[in-house]
Amino acid sequence: MTNEPEHFDVLIVGAGISGIGGAYHLTQQCPDRRFVILEAQEGFGGTWRTHRYPGIRSDSDLYTFGYRFKPWTGAPIATAEEITRYMGEVIDENDLDRHIRYGHTISTAEWSTPDRRWTLTAHDAANDSTVVFTADFLWMCQGYYRHSEGYTPTWPGMDNFEGTIVHPQTWPEDLEYEDKNVVVIGSGATAATLIPAMASDCAHITMLQRSPTFFITGRNANEVADMLRELEIPEEWIHEIVRRKILHDQGELTKAALEFPDLVREELLGAIREILGDDYDIDTHFNPRYRPWQQRIAFVPDGDLFEGIKAGKASVVTDEIDRFTESGIALKSGTTLDADIIVTATGFSINVLGDIAFTIDGEPLDFASTVTYRGTMFTGIPNMVWVFGYFRASWTLRADLLADFVCRLLHHMDARGSTMVTPRLRDEDQDMELRPWVEPDNFNPGYLTRSLHLLPRQGDREPWQHTQDYWTDKDQLPQADLDDGTLEYR
């Protein structure tokens, strides 16, 4: 049975970090707008609800991953439990829960120009029914990867392995790893989190990587925040001061990585060498083939990954997999790794617009054929924004900036008397060079390069670029000219 469509001014897809932030900004900047959040899971949190592997934590600081409007008072690197508690406080303090419909999985989103609205069909798990919503404006906050399954390559002999193979994204609650030999395939932020969390309980845990990854080490504390708290400075001030300091330092690091990559490389490796010593083969296991910041650099609080290696509870093997065996993994070098459990920390599967079937006036949407407007709207798609955060800075920084942009755009449409806004290439833009959503020589993690063919393209000039640069966006987005001819209003 299908309900009569329920109408909202704005419909937000996803109750993760972006969706909850967007809801807050709507209540503050557009209090007259009636909105709803549709969330497929049974609770809020997004990534921090989906991922339940041992030690799950942020890989960037919470002064910038946290919202700009709510002070963070804990350690900079936080656990999933701490992050969801923080999000829950935002929901409670701003009465947002009444706007959220959990267990609603959207299957279709249809735009009608004559009606000037979106129609979304969803499955309501609680009532096992089909429900329909209509909305004037669609705010996609579902993230960029598929929550139901991670990416696991296929290797020869996987069916022969007699132990357990698990992906961190679908971690079994009853997995027993005490006194077991564990091999973690991959060396990204997930592996760097899992390994120190499991090392003390395993017989031994090995990080198996095809090639090295950059890491930043440091104390899980912020000296500026600690000093200001000693001076009894209000938390709102501390949050803003520390946030600005971290962003300044991150901006300097990003600039240095582009201008002086060899120097930044040596500084990063030097910090690891201080823990593991000069005798450890840093060059083989921790010196990547790419330049710093060409992939995300995970923060390792208190160097816990490297302390585990130093203590002999964990080890690193840099090699390629030849095949799985009954008792482990045979490597191309000819050596073998015995394992009771193999963890495939091999990344995400990109999820384009939440696996929702989109149509525009009855025509199926080919998202990859569109060109992005400022990395958030897309040519030919009316009344829709997609929140895609930063790789080199915290995701939430862009979520906050885009929330400001959406609210400003909604007010601008009201002032014009418009009910429809669609990015269109101007005559002077028709022949511009089109580039990938993210250019590989700028940023090239595997999950992204595997899926660039599914994603929109960007141009070679404003506003058709997806800069992935907070320090550019923070100045340009608030000043973006909404009447420069790139947005068509009706």
C-alpha positions in Angstrom: 0.0 0.0 0.0 1.3 3.5 -0.9 0.5 6.6 1.1 -0.7 9.9 -0.3 2.4 11.9 -1.0 3.7 14.1 1.9 5.1 17.4 0.8 8.1 19.3 2.1 9.9 22.4 1.1 13.3 20.7 1.5 14.0 17.0 1.6 17.4 15.9 3.1 18.7 12.4 2.2 20.8 11.0 5.0 21.1 11.6 8.8 24.9 11.5 8.9 27.3 14.3 9.7 26.2 16.3 6.6 22.4 15.7 7.0 22.3 16.6 10.7 24.4 19.7 10.0 22.2 20.7 7.1 19.1 20.4 9.2 20.6 22.6 11.9 21.4 25.3 9.4 17.9 25.2 7.9 16.4 25.7 11.3 18.7 28.7 11.9 18.8 30.3 8.5 15.5 29.2 6.9 13.2 28.7 9.9 10.1 29.0 7.7 11.1 26.0 5.5 9.3 22.7 6.3 11.8 19.9 5.8 12.3 16.2 6.4 15.4 13.9 6.6 15.0 10.4 5.2 17.6 7.9 6.6 17.9 4.3 5.5 19.5 3.1 8.7 17.6 2.7 12.0 19.5 5.6 13.6 21.6 8.7 12.9 25.3 8.7 12.5 26.1 7.5 8.9 29.7 6.3 8.8 29.9 6.3 12.6 26.9 4.0 12.8 27.9 1.7 9.9 31.5 1.1 10.9 31.8 -1.0 14.1 35.2 -2.5 13.8 37.6 -2.4 16.7 39.0 1.0 17.6 36.9 2.9 15.1 37.8 6.6 15.4 38.2 9.7 13.4 41.3 10.2 11.2 41.0 14.0 11.5 40.6 16.3 14.5 37.2 17.0 15.9 37.8 20.7 16.1 37.4 20.8 12.4 35.4 17.6 11.8 33.0 18.8 14.4 30.5 21.5 13.4 31.5 25.1 13.6 28.4 25.9 15.7 29.0 23.4 18.5 32.2 23.3 20.5 34.2 20.1 20.7 35.5 19.5 24.2 37.2 16.1 24.0 40.5 14.8 22.6 41.1 15.8 19.0 40.9 12.3 17.7 37.6 10.8 18.8 36.0 7.4 18.9 32.8 6.6 17.0 30.9 6.5 20.2 32.1 10.0 21.1 31.2 11.3 17.7 27.7 9.9 17.7 27.2 11.2 21.2 28.2 14.7 19.9 25.8 14.4 17.0 23.1 13.2 19.3 23.5 16.4 21.4 23.1 18.5 18.2 19.9 16.6 17.5 18.6 17.0 21.1 19.6 20.6 21.6 17.9 21.7 18.3 14.9 19.5 18.4 15.9 17.8 15.1 14.7 14.3 15.8 11.1 15.3 14.9 12.3 15.9 11.4 14.0 12.5 10.8 12.3 9.4 9.4 14.5 6.4 10.1 14.4 3.1 8.2 13.4 4.8 4.9 15.3 3.5 1.9 14.7 5.6 -1.2 14.4 3.8 -4.5 13.5 6.5 -7.0 13.7 10.3 -7.3 11.7 11.9 -10.1 11.9 15.6 -11.1 8.9 17.1 -12.9 9.4 20.6 -14.5 5.6 21.2 -14.9 5.1 20.5 -11.2 8.4 22.1 -10.1 9.0 19.4 -7.6 10.7 16.1 -6.8 8.8 12.9 -6.1 10.7 10.3 -4.0 9.5 6.7 -3.4 10.9 4.9 -0.4 10.4 1.7 1.6 9.4 2.3 5.2 11.0 -0.7 7.1 9.0 -0.2 10.3 5.7 -0.6 8.5 6.9 -2.6 5.6 5.2 -0.2 3.2 5.9 2.0 0.2 5.8 5.7 1.0 6.0 8.7 -1.3 7.3 12.2 -0.6 7.4 15.3 -2.7 9.8 18.2 -2.2 10.6 21.5 -3.8 14.3 21.1 -3.1 16.5 18.0 -2.7 19.6 18.0 -0.5 21.7 14.9 -1.0 23.7 14.2 2.2 24.1 10.5 1.8 27.9 10.5 1.4 29.8 8.9 -1.4 30.2 5.2 -0.6 27.9 2.2 -0.3 27.1 1.5 3.4 25.9 -2.0 2.8 29.2 -3.4 1.5 32.8 -2.3 1.1 35.2 -3.0 -1.7 37.0 -6.3 -1.7 39.1 -7.4 -4.6 39.0 -11.0 -5.8 42.2 -13.0 -5.3 42.8 -16.6 -6.5 42.1 -19.2 -3.9 39.9 -17.2 -1.6 37.4 -20.0 -1.4 40.2 -22.3 -0.2 41.0 -20.3 2.9 39.8 -22.2 5.9 39.8 -19.2 8.3 37.6 -16.1 8.4 37.6 -13.3 5.8 36.0 -10.0 7.0 35.7 -6.5 5.6 35.8 -3.7 8.3 32.6 -2.2 6.9 30.6 -5.4 7.8 32.4 -6.4 11.0 30.7 -9.4 12.7 29.8 -8.6 16.3 30.8 -12.1 17.4 34.2 -12.3 15.7 36.7 -13.8 18.1 40.3 -12.7 17.4 42.0 -13.3 20.8 45.2 -15.3 20.4 44.6 -15.6 16.6 47.0 -14.7 13.8 45.5 -11.8 11.8 46.5 -10.3 8.5 45.0 -6.9 7.6 45.2 -6.2 3.8 45.6 -2.5 3.3 47.4 0.4 4.9 44.9 3.3 4.9 43.3 4.9 7.9 41.1 1.8 8.6 44.1 -0.5 8.9 46.0 2.1 11.0 43.0 2.1 13.4 42.3 -1.6 13.5 45.8 -2.8 14.1 46.6 -1.0 17.3 43.1 -1.7 18.6 43.6 -5.5 18.0 47.3 -5.9 18.6 47.3 -6.5 22.3 44.7 -9.4 22.0 46.0 -11.1 18.9 48.7 -13.7 18.8 50.2 -11.5 16.1 48.7 -9.0 13.6 50.3 -8.2 10.2 49.6 -5.2 8.0 50.0 -6.5 4.4 50.3 -3.6 1.9 51.1 -3.5 -1.8 52.7 -0.1 -1.4 53.2 2.3 1.6 51.0 5.1 2.9 51.8 8.4 4.5 50.9 8.9 8.2 51.1 11.8 10.6 51.9 11.1 14.2 51.4 13.2 17.3 49.8 13.4 20.7 46.0 13.0 20.9 45.8 16.4 22.6 45.8 20.0 21.6 48.2 22.2 23.5 46.4 25.4 22.6 43.1 24.0 23.8 44.6 22.7 27.0 46.2 26.1 27.7 43.0 28.1 27.0 41.1 25.7 29.3 43.6 26.4 32.1 42.8 30.1 31.6 39.1 29.3 31.9 38.3 30.7 28.4 34.7 29.9 27.3 34.5 26.7 25.2 32.9 28.6 22.3 36.0 30.7 22.1 38.4 27.8 22.5 36.6 25.9 19.7 36.9 28.8 17.3 40.5 29.7 18.2 41.7 26.1 18.0 39.7 25.5 14.8 41.4 28.5 13.1 44.9 27.4 14.3 44.4 23.9 13.0 43.1 25.1 9.7 46.0 27.5 9.4 48.5 24.7 10.1 46.8 22.4 7.6 46.8 25.1 5.0 50.5 25.5 5.5 51.1 21.8 5.3 49.1 21.5 2.1 51.0 24.3 0.5 54.4 22.9 1.6 53.4 19.4 0.2 52.9 21.0 -3.2 55.9 23.3 -3.2 58.4 21.2 -1.1 57.2 17.6 -1.3 60.7 16.1 -0.5 61.0 18.2 2.6 57.5 17.2 3.8 58.2 13.6 3.0 61.3 13.6 5.1 59.5 15.2 8.1 56.7 12.6 8.0 59.2 9.7 7.7 61.4 11.2 10.4 58.6 11.2 12.9 58.1 7.4 12.3 61.8 6.8 12.5 61.9 8.4 15.9 59.6 5.6 17.2 60.9 2.6 15.2 64.6 3.5 15.2 67.2 3.8 12.5 67.5 0.0 12.0 63.9 -0.3 10.8 63.4 -0.4 7.1 61.3 2.8 6.9 62.0 3.3 3.2 60.4 -0.1 2.2 57.4 0.1 4.5 56.5 3.7 5.0 57.9 5.7 2.0 55.1 6.0 -0.6 55.6 6.2 -4.3 53.3 9.3 -4.5 53.9 12.7 -3.1 52.5 13.8 0.2 48.8 14.7 0.2 48.2 13.0 -3.2 46.2 10.6 -1.0 44.7 11.4 2.4 47.2 11.4 5.3 45.7 9.7 8.3 46.6 10.9 11.8 48.0 8.2 14.1 47.4 9.4 17.7 50.3 8.9 20.0 51.9 6.8 17.3 50.0 3.8 18.5 50.4 1.9 15.2 54.1 2.3 15.3 54.4 1.5 19.0 52.7 -1.8 18.3 55.2 -2.6 15.7 58.1 -1.6 18.0 56.7 -3.8 20.7 56.6 -6.8 18.3 52.8 -7.3 18.5 52.4 -6.0 14.9 54.4 -6.1 11.8 54.3 -4.8 8.2 54.9 -6.7 5.0 55.2 -4.9 1.7 54.4 -7.3 -1.0 51.8 -8.4 -3.5 49.3 -11.3 -3.1 49.8 -14.3 -5.4 46.9 -16.3 -3.9 45.1 -17.4 -0.8 45.9 -20.8 0.6 44.1 -23.0 3.1 46.1 -21.4 6.0 46.8 -17.9 4.8 48.3 -15.9 1.9 51.0 -16.8 -0.5 52.9 -13.7 -1.7 54.5 -13.0 -5.0 57.9 -12.9 -3.4 57.5 -16.6 -2.5 56.9 -16.1 1.2 53.7 -17.0 3.0 51.7 -15.4 5.8 49.8 -17.7 8.1 46.4 -16.4 9.2 43.4 -17.4 11.2 41.6 -14.2 10.2 42.1 -12.0 7.1 40.7 -8.5 7.2 40.3 -6.8 3.8 40.7 -3.2 4.7 40.7 -2.5 1.0 38.4 0.6 0.8 35.0 1.7 -0.2 32.7 1.1 -3.2 31.6 4.5 -4.5 27.9 5.0 -4.3 26.6 7.5 -6.9 23.6 9.5 -5.5 22.8 6.8 -3.0 22.0 4.1 -5.6 18.7 6.0 -6.2 17.2 5.8 -9.7 17.0 9.4 -10.8 14.8 10.7 -13.7 14.5 14.2 -15.0 11.2 14.8 -16.7 10.9 11.1 -17.4 14.4 10.6 -18.7 16.9 8.5 -16.7 19.7 10.6 -15.3 23.2 9.9 -16.6 25.1 11.5 -13.7 28.5 11.0 -15.4 27.4 13.2 -18.4 26.8 16.2 -16.2 29.3 19.0 -15.3 29.5 20.2 -11.8 28.7 23.7 -10.6 31.1 24.4 -7.6 31.3 20.7 -6.8 27.7 20.6 -5.5 25.1 21.2 -8.3 25.1 19.7 -11.7 24.1 20.8 -15.2 20.6 19.8 -16.2 19.6 18.7 -12.6 17.2 21.2 -11.1 16.8 22.1 -7.4 19.4 19.6 -6.1 22.7 19.9 -4.2 25.1 17.0 -3.3 27.4 17.4 -0.3 30.8 15.9 -1.1 33.4 16.8 1.5 37.1 17.4 1.5 39.9 14.8 1.1 42.7 17.0 2.6 40.6 18.6 5.3 37.6 17.5 7.4 34.4 16.6 5.6 32.3 18.8 7.8 34.1 22.0 6.8 32.5 21.7 3.4 29.2 20.5 4.8 29.0 23.7 6.8 30.0 25.9 3.8 27.5 24.2 1.5 24.7 24.6 4.1 25.3 28.3 4.0 25.2 28.2 0.2 22.0 26.2 0.1 20.2 28.6 2.5 21.5 31.6 0.5 20.3 30.1 -2.7 16.8 29.4 -1.3 16.5 33.0 -0.1 17.7 34.2 -3.5 15.1 32.1 -5.3 12.4 33.6 -3.1 13.6 37.1 -3.9 13.5 36.4 -7.6 10.1 34.7 -7.3 11.7 31.5 -8.8 10.7 28.0 -8.0 13.3 26.2 -10.1 17.1 26.7 -10.5 19.3 24.6 -12.8 23.0 25.0 -13.7 23.5 25.5 -17.4 26.7 25.9 -19.4 26.9 29.4 -20.9 27.7 29.9 -24.6 31.3 30.8 -23.6 31.6 27.5 -21.6 30.4 25.1 -24.3 33.9 24.4 -25.6 35.8 24.4 -22.4 38.0 21.4 -21.5 36.2 18.9 -19.3 38.2 17.1 -16.6 37.5 14.3 -14.2 35.5 14.9 -11.0 38.9 14.9 -9.2 42.1 15.0 -11.2 44.2 11.9 -10.5 47.5 13.9 -10.3 45.9 16.0 -7.6 44.3 13.2 -5.6 44.3 9.5 -6.5 43.1 7.0 -3.8 42.0 3.6 -5.3 38.3 3.9 -4.4 38.1 7.2 -6.4 40.2 6.2 -9.4 38.1 3.0 -9.7 34.9 5.0 -10.0 35.7 8.3 -11.9 33.7 7.0 -14.9 30.6 7.1 -12.7 31.1 10.7 -11.5 30.4 14.1 -13.1 33.1 16.1 -14.7 34.4 19.5 -14.0 35.5 22.3 -16.2 38.7 24.4 -16.5 37.2 27.6 -15.0 34.9 28.9 -12.3 32.2 28.0 -11.4 32.5 24.6 -13.1 35.3 23.4 -10.9 35.4 21.0 -7.9 38.5 22.5 -6.2 38.6 20.2 -3.2 40.3 23.1 -1.5 38.8 24.5 1.7 41.0 27.5 1.7 39.6 28.5 -1.7 36.0 27.6 -1.0 35.8 29.5 2.3 36.4 32.7 0.3 34.6 31.9 -2.9 31.4 30.1 -1.9 30.1 32.9 0.4 30.7 35.4 -2.4 29.5 33.3 -5.4 27.5 35.4 -7.8 24.1 33.7 -8.1 23.2 35.8 -11.1 26.3 35.3 -13.3 24.3 33.4 -16.0 25.4 29.9 -14.9 22.2 29.3 -12.9 18.9 29.3 -14.9 15.9 30.4 -12.9 12.3 29.8 -13.6 
